[in-house]
Amino acid sequence: MNRRWAAVGGRVVAGGFVVVAGLLAVAHVAGAPGILLLAGILPMVAIFISFRINQITDRLPWLLVALGMALLTVVNGRWFILTEFLGEANADNPLTRVFQAAGYAALLSASIVVVLRHTPQNGGAIIDAALVGMGAAGIVWETLLRPRLLEMGAPSASQTLMLVQSSILLACAGALLRISWTTSRARPALNYLFVSLGATIVGLILSVTLASADGSRRHVLIIICWLVGYLAQAAAALHPSAAAFTQPTGGRTEELSPYRLALLGGVLLVPGIAGSAPHFAGGEADILLLSIGPLLIVPLVLTRIGQLIAQRARDQRALAHQAHHDELTGLANRRALLRQVEGDFPELALLYGDLDGFKPVNDRYGHEAGDFVLQEVGRRLTAAARRDDVVGRLGGDEFLVLCPATSHAEAEELRGRIEEAVRTPIRWQDEDLTVGITIGVIHTDAEAGLSPNELLAAADEQMYERKRRKKAGQDRRATRESRSALSFSAPAASPASPGNSA
């Protein structure tokens, strides 16, 4: 992205949006022809300019917006030609409505793509917001749209299309508004898209409530709504934040709280309450809302409930894992190891290991290096152990390997393999860190009747006994080397002179 545009682009887009929207609205009110057609072309131009100046990589939602605007431009162009040049008062016909529906479908698809891009990170809140929007659509339908459609004598197919369209529009609006709250990098572009969607919703409502008797829907307020919606799409595309338009910035775990359950239940009740209200007021119940409303809402509610249940299951698995695994190395922790020792094994060897030379590494290179060493030792112990062995960390630099169905010879062989694996230098930030490990081995058939904690204590004692023998051997070796060095460097004795003889 051009750095200068990134710095000033937001202010330029905001100012341009206000100025252009004001000029086009004034021009339309003044009777200038082709204003809506021009406004519909601007978003397509802005999108392809944005691909260059904002270096957008995820282009699918923008291409869907461009497709939708192209279809709506065909509708506006046809209306402009028929009304301005051929003198027809009403340019609506089935073909026009097909292009218009296809254009709205493309714009809705773009909004849905954006929602789906963000859903993995913050899906719960987004679905909740979409459900609130869909619940609001039921109220808008029952109070504003349906009475006017019945008054106009609209056929059932048109009413059904309007109900579905308004429900999806308001659901997308709720979802986009929620996304804009949680996505700081792309918030300006998303806010412009929300304004565009909001203007479309208002225009849709006005197109029904302000429709003239002959079916014409070109009221000045409706046109201004379309103008604002088109120009907001252009602003969303041109704003520097459009590059992060579909990039989620994180989310948080959603809990199955009473508030959320009440919200889901309330949304489920909206079609029934709103659809039955006319009946209790002395009219006819809204069969369309009572039948179509649940078909639109229930899948989202079930998706949300399933998501919450899955989240709870994941949380429970995570807690169970944390309860039995060491946080740093991912190995079994002391609790899990003791439970394993309590198992009814006919033969069980315990290898209790304590690192040699770990404290100097930790003191010299810091805790970050120490943690890395512990993690690497855990990986090496796991690699050296057999498939049925259990490798765990007791705490600090102490590890334990439980070996079921293992003879004394096999346990000693495993000890040698582990000691050799740990001795290999560990590479950390261009440094070779060297530690060793001392392992005490006990076998349950030789320690019958001991509790798990007593078995660990016995293995610990074996390990410290080996450390003492190892240290004693090192001390004796150092003493011999010191004596050898002294013997090598001492001056030779001079022969006694005849005058000093006794």
C-alpha positions in Angstrom: 0.0 0.0 0.0 1.2 3.5 -0.8 2.4 5.0 2.5 1.2 8.5 1.7 -2.3 7.1 0.8 -2.3 5.1 4.0 -1.6 8.2 6.0 -4.1 10.6 4.4 -6.5 8.2 2.6 -9.0 8.0 5.5 -9.6 11.7 5.7 -9.8 12.0 1.9 -12.3 9.2 1.6 -14.5 10.7 4.5 -14.5 14.2 3.0 -15.1 12.9 -0.5 -18.0 10.7 0.6 -19.7 13.6 2.3 -19.1 16.1 -0.6 -20.1 13.7 -3.4 -23.1 12.4 -1.6 -24.3 15.9 -0.9 -23.7 17.1 -4.5 -25.5 14.1 -6.0 -28.4 14.4 -3.6 -28.8 18.1 -4.5 -28.5 17.4 -8.2 -31.2 14.7 -8.0 -33.5 17.0 -6.1 -32.9 19.7 -8.7 -34.0 17.3 -11.4 -30.7 16.4 -13.0 -31.1 13.2 -15.0 -28.9 10.1 -14.6 -27.7 10.8 -11.0 -28.6 7.3 -9.7 -27.0 5.7 -12.8 -23.8 7.7 -12.1 -23.8 6.8 -8.4 -24.1 3.1 -9.3 -21.0 3.2 -11.5 -18.8 4.9 -8.9 -18.4 1.8 -6.6 -17.2 -0.4 -9.5 -14.6 2.2 -10.5 -13.6 2.6 -6.8 -13.2 -1.2 -6.3 -10.7 -1.6 -9.2 -8.8 1.5 -8.2 -8.6 0.0 -4.6 -7.1 -3.2 -5.9 -4.1 -1.1 -7.0 -3.7 1.5 -4.3 -4.7 -0.7 -1.3 -3.1 -3.9 -2.7 -6.1 -6.0 -1.7 -5.4 -9.8 -1.8 -8.7 -11.2 -0.7 -10.8 -9.9 -3.6 -13.8 -12.2 -3.6 -16.1 -10.0 -1.5 -15.2 -6.9 -3.6 -15.7 -8.7 -6.9 -19.2 -9.8 -5.6 -19.9 -6.1 -4.8 -18.8 -5.1 -8.3 -21.0 -7.8 -9.8 -24.0 -6.6 -7.7 -23.4 -3.0 -8.7 -23.1 -4.0 -12.4 -26.5 -5.8 -12.2 -28.1 -2.8 -10.4 -26.5 -0.5 -13.0 -28.3 -2.4 -15.7 -31.6 -1.8 -13.9 -30.9 1.9 -13.3 -29.7 2.3 -16.9 -32.9 0.7 -18.3 -35.0 2.8 -16.0 -33.1 6.0 -17.1 -33.6 5.2 -20.8 -37.3 4.3 -20.5 -38.3 7.3 -18.3 -36.0 10.0 -19.7 -36.0 9.1 -23.4 -39.1 7.0 -24.0 -41.4 8.8 -21.6 -42.7 5.7 -19.6 -44.0 6.5 -16.2 -43.1 3.1 -14.7 -40.2 1.1 -15.9 -40.8 -1.9 -13.5 -41.3 -5.3 -15.2 -40.4 -8.9 -14.4 -37.0 -8.7 -16.1 -36.1 -5.6 -14.1 -37.0 -7.3 -10.9 -34.8 -10.3 -11.9 -31.8 -8.2 -12.4 -32.5 -6.2 -9.2 -32.9 -9.4 -7.2 -29.7 -10.8 -8.6 -27.8 -7.6 -7.8 -29.0 -7.7 -4.2 -28.1 -11.4 -4.0 -24.5 -10.5 -5.1 -24.3 -7.7 -2.5 -25.7 -10.0 0.2 -23.2 -12.7 -0.8 -20.3 -10.2 -0.4 -21.6 -9.4 3.1 -21.9 -13.1 4.0 -18.3 -13.8 2.7 -17.1 -11.1 5.1 -19.0 -12.6 8.0 -17.7 -16.1 7.2 -14.1 -14.8 7.1 -14.5 -13.4 10.6 -16.7 -16.2 12.1 -13.9 -18.6 13.0 -12.4 -16.0 15.4 -15.5 -14.5 16.8 -18.3 -16.6 15.5 -20.5 -16.7 18.6 -20.9 -12.9 18.9 -21.4 -12.6 15.2 -24.2 -15.2 15.1 -25.8 -13.5 18.1 -25.8 -10.2 16.3 -27.2 -11.8 13.2 -30.0 -13.3 15.3 -30.8 -10.0 16.8 -31.0 -8.5 13.4 -33.3 -11.3 12.2 -35.5 -10.8 15.2 -35.7 -7.1 14.4 -36.7 -8.0 10.9 -39.8 -9.8 12.1 -40.9 -6.7 14.0 -40.2 -4.4 11.0 -42.1 -6.8 8.7 -45.1 -7.0 10.9 -45.4 -3.2 11.7 -44.2 -1.6 8.5 -43.9 -3.8 5.5 -46.8 -6.3 5.7 -49.6 -3.8 6.3 -48.5 -1.8 3.3 -48.1 -4.8 1.1 -51.6 -6.0 2.0 -52.9 -2.6 1.3 -51.3 -2.6 -2.2 -52.6 -6.1 -2.8 -49.2 -7.6 -3.3 -49.2 -11.3 -4.2 -48.0 -14.0 -1.8 -44.8 -14.6 -3.8 -43.8 -10.9 -3.5 -44.6 -10.8 0.2 -42.5 -13.9 0.8 -39.5 -12.4 -1.2 -39.8 -9.2 0.8 -39.8 -11.0 4.1 -36.8 -13.2 3.2 -34.9 -10.3 1.8 -35.5 -8.0 4.7 -34.6 -10.7 7.2 -31.3 -11.5 5.5 -30.4 -7.8 5.1 -31.0 -7.1 8.8 -29.1 -10.3 9.9 -26.1 -9.2 7.8 -26.4 -5.7 9.2 -26.2 -7.0 12.7 -23.3 -9.3 11.9 -21.3 -6.5 10.2 -21.9 -4.1 13.0 -20.6 -6.6 15.5 -17.6 -7.3 13.3 -16.8 -3.6 13.1 -16.7 -3.4 16.9 -14.1 -6.1 17.2 -11.9 -5.5 14.2 -9.9 -2.4 14.7 -7.8 -2.5 11.6 -10.7 -2.7 9.2 -13.2 -0.8 11.2 -13.6 2.2 8.9 -14.2 0.1 5.8 -16.6 -2.1 7.7 -18.4 0.9 9.0 -18.9 2.3 5.5 -20.2 -1.1 4.4 -22.6 -1.1 7.4 -23.8 2.4 6.3 -24.3 1.0 2.8 -26.3 -1.9 4.1 -28.3 0.3 6.4 -29.2 2.7 3.6 -30.2 -0.3 1.5 -32.5 -1.5 4.3 -34.1 2.0 4.8 -34.5 2.3 1.0 -36.2 -1.1 0.9 -38.6 -0.2 3.7 -39.3 3.2 2.0 -39.8 1.5 -1.4 -42.8 -0.3 0.2 -44.2 2.3 2.6 -43.9 5.2 0.1 -44.8 3.3 -3.1 -47.4 5.1 -5.2 -50.6 3.6 -6.4 -49.3 2.7 -9.8 -46.4 0.7 -8.2 -43.7 3.3 -8.9 -41.0 3.3 -6.3 -38.9 6.3 -7.4 -39.6 8.6 -4.5 -36.9 11.2 -3.8 -36.1 9.8 -0.3 -35.7 6.3 -1.8 -33.3 7.6 -4.4 -31.2 9.4 -1.8 -31.0 6.1 0.2 -29.7 4.3 -2.9 -27.2 7.1 -3.5 -25.9 6.9 0.0 -25.7 3.1 -0.2 -23.8 3.2 -3.5 -21.3 5.9 -2.4 -20.7 4.2 1.0 -19.6 1.0 -1.0 -17.2 3.2 -3.0 -15.8 4.7 0.2 -15.4 1.3 1.8 -13.4 0.1 -1.1 -11.2 3.2 -1.3 -10.4 3.5 2.4 -6.9 2.2 3.3 -8.4 -0.2 5.9 -10.0 -2.1 3.0 -6.8 -4.2 2.8 -7.7 -5.8 6.2 -11.4 -6.0 5.3 -11.6 -9.8 5.7 -8.8 -10.3 8.2 -10.1 -11.1 11.7 -8.0 -9.7 14.6 -9.0 -12.3 17.2 -11.9 -13.1 19.4 -12.8 -14.4 22.8 -14.4 -17.5 24.1 -18.1 -17.3 24.4 -19.7 -18.9 27.4 -23.1 -20.6 27.6 -24.4 -17.9 30.0 -28.1 -17.3 31.1 -28.0 -14.1 29.1 -27.2 -15.8 25.9 -29.7 -18.5 26.4 -32.4 -15.9 27.1 -31.3 -14.1 23.9 -31.7 -17.2 21.8 -35.0 -18.0 23.4 -36.3 -14.5 22.8 -35.3 -14.5 19.1 -37.1 -17.8 18.7 -40.3 -16.3 20.2 -40.3 -13.3 17.8 -42.0 -14.9 14.8 -44.7 -16.5 17.0 -45.4 -13.3 19.0 -45.3 -10.9 16.1 -47.2 -13.3 13.8 -50.0 -13.9 16.3 -50.3 -10.2 17.3 -52.8 -9.3 14.5 -55.1 -12.2 15.6 -55.3 -10.9 19.1 -56.0 -7.4 17.8 -59.1 -8.7 15.9 -57.4 -9.4 12.5 -55.9 -12.4 10.8 -52.7 -14.0 12.1 -49.7 -13.6 9.8 -49.3 -17.1 8.5 -46.4 -16.1 6.3 -44.3 -14.9 9.3 -45.4 -17.8 11.4 -44.2 -20.3 8.8 -41.2 -18.5 7.1 -39.8 -16.9 10.3 -38.9 -20.1 12.1 -37.3 -21.5 8.9 -35.0 -18.6 8.8 -34.2 -18.3 12.6 -34.2 -21.9 13.8 -31.1 -23.0 11.7 -29.1 -20.0 13.1 -30.2 -20.8 16.7 -29.4 -24.4 16.4 -26.0 -23.5 14.9 -25.4 -21.2 17.9 -26.4 -23.8 20.4 -24.3 -26.4 18.8 -21.4 -24.0 18.8 -21.8 -23.2 22.5 -22.0 -26.9 23.3 -18.9 -27.6 21.3 -17.1 -24.8 23.0 -18.0 -26.1 26.4 -16.8 -29.6 25.4 -13.5 -28.1 24.2 -13.2 -26.1 27.5 -13.8 -29.3 29.5 -11.2 -31.2 27.5 -8.7 -28.4 27.9 -9.3 -28.3 31.7 -8.9 -32.1 31.9 -5.7 -31.9 29.9 -4.3 -29.1 32.1 -5.2 -31.1 35.2 -3.1 -34.1 34.1 -0.3 -32.5 32.0 2.6 -30.2 32.7 2.1 -26.8 31.2 5.6 -26.2 30.0 6.5 -29.5 28.4 3.1 -31.1 27.8 4.2 -34.3 29.5 2.1 -36.0 32.2 2.3 -34.2 35.5 2.8 -35.5 39.0 -1.0 -36.2 39.6 -1.3 -38.2 36.4 1.9 -40.1 37.1 0.7 -41.1 40.6 -2.5 -42.3 39.1 -0.6 -44.4 36.6 1.5 -45.9 39.4 -1.7 -46.9 41.2 -2.6 -49.1 38.2 -2.6 -52.8 38.6 0.6 -53.6 36.7 2.2 -57.1 37.1 5.6 -55.5 36.3 6.4 -51.8 36.5 9.8 -50.1 36.3 10.2 -46.5 37.5 13.0 -44.3 36.0 13.4 -41.2 38.2 15.7 -38.7 36.4 17.2 -35.4 37.6 19.2 -33.2 35.3 22.9 -32.5 35.9 24.2 -29.1 35.2 20.8 -27.5 34.7 21.2 -24.7 37.3 24.4 -23.2 35.7 22.6 -23.1 32.3 19.6 -21.4 33.9 21.7 -18.9 35.9 23.9 -18.0 32.9 21.4 -17.9 30.0 18.2 -17.1 31.9 14.9 -18.8 32.4 14.0 -18.7 28.8 16.9 -20.9 28.0 16.1 -23.1 31.0 12.5 -23.6 29.8 13.8 -24.5 26.3 16.2 -27.1 27.8 13.3 -28.6 29.8 11.1 -28.8 26.7 13.9 -30.4 24.6 14.7 -32.9 27.3 11.0 -33.8 27.5 11.0 -34.4 23.7 14.1 -36.5 23.9 12.8 -38.6 26.7 9.6 -39.2 24.8 11.6 -40.2 21.7 13.8 -42.6 23.7 10.9 -44.2 25.5 8.8 -47.0 24.1 5.3 -46.7 22.8 3.6 -47.9 26.1 5.9 -46.0 28.4 4.6 -42.9 30.2 6.9 -39.9 30.3 6.2 -37.2 32.8 7.7 -34.2 34.6 7.5 -34.1 38.4 8.5 -30.5 38.7 11.7 -28.4 38.4 14.2 -30.5 36.4 13.0 -33.9 37.6 11.4 -36.3 35.2 9.8 -39.8 35.6 9.4 -42.6 33.1 6.9 -45.3 33.9 7.6 -48.5 32.1 4.9 -51.2 32.3 5.8 -54.9 31.7 9.5 -54.1 31.9 12.3 -56.3 33.2 15.3 -55.1 35.1 17.5 -55.5 32.0 15.1 -53.6 29.8 14.9 -50.8 32.3 18.7 -50.5 32.5 18.9 -50.5 28.7 16.3 -47.6 28.6 18.3 -45.7 31.2 21.4 -45.9 29.1 19.5 -44.8 26.0 18.0 -41.8 27.8 21.3 -40.7 29.4 23.0 -40.8 25.9 20.1 -38.8 24.3 20.2 -36.1 27.0 24.0 -35.7 26.8 23.8 -34.5 23.2 24.3 -30.6 23.2 21.1 -28.6 22.9 21.3 -25.8 20.3 19.8 -22.5 21.6 20.3 -19.1 20.0 23.7 -20.0 18.5 24.8 -21.6 21.8 25.4 -25.3 22.6 23.9 -26.0 26.0 25.0 -29.2 27.7 23.2 -31.0 30.5 23.2 -34.5 31.7 20.7 -36.7 33.6 21.1 -39.1 36.5 18.4 -41.8 36.7 17.4 -44.0 39.5 15.6 -47.2 38.7 13.4 -49.3 40.9 11.2 -52.3 40.0 7.8 -52.9 41.7 8.4 -56.6 42.2 11.3 -55.6 44.5 9.3 -52.9 46.3 6.1 -54.8 46.9 3.5 -53.1 49.2 4.7 -49.6 48.8 2.3 -46.8 48.0 2.8 -44.6 44.9 4.4 -41.8 46.9 6.7 -44.4 48.6 7.7 -45.8 45.2 8.6 -42.4 44.0 10.6 -41.7 47.1 12.4 -45.0 46.6 13.2 -44.1 43.0 14.3 -40.7 44.1 16.7 -42.2 46.7 18.1 -44.5 44.0 18.7 -41.4 41.8 20.5 -39.5 44.6 22.6 -42.6 45.4 23.7 -42.7 41.8 24.5 -38.9 42.0 26.6 -39.5 45.1 28.5 -42.3 43.4 28.9 -40.2 40.3 30.2 -37.3 42.3 32.5 -39.5 44.3 33.9 -40.9 41.1 34.4 -37.5 39.6 36.2 -36.4 42.8 38.5 -39.4 42.8 39.2 -38.8 39.1 40.0 -35.1 39.8 42.3 -36.1 42.7 44.3 -38.6 40.6 44.6 -36.0 37.8 45.8 -33.4 40.3 48.4 -35.7 41.8 49.6 -36.7 38.3 50.0 -33.1 37.4 51.9 -32.3 40.6 54.2 -35.3 40.1 54.9 -34.3 36.5 55.8 -30.7 37.4 57.9 -31.3 40.7 61.7 -30.7 40.3 64.0 -33.7 40.5 66.0 -34.2 43.8 69.8 -33.3 43.6 72.4 -35.8 44.6 74.0 -35.3 48.0 77.3 -33.5 47.9 80.3 -35.2 49.5 80.7 -32.3 52.0 77.0 -32.7 53.2 77.2 -36.5 53.8 76.8 -37.7 57.2 
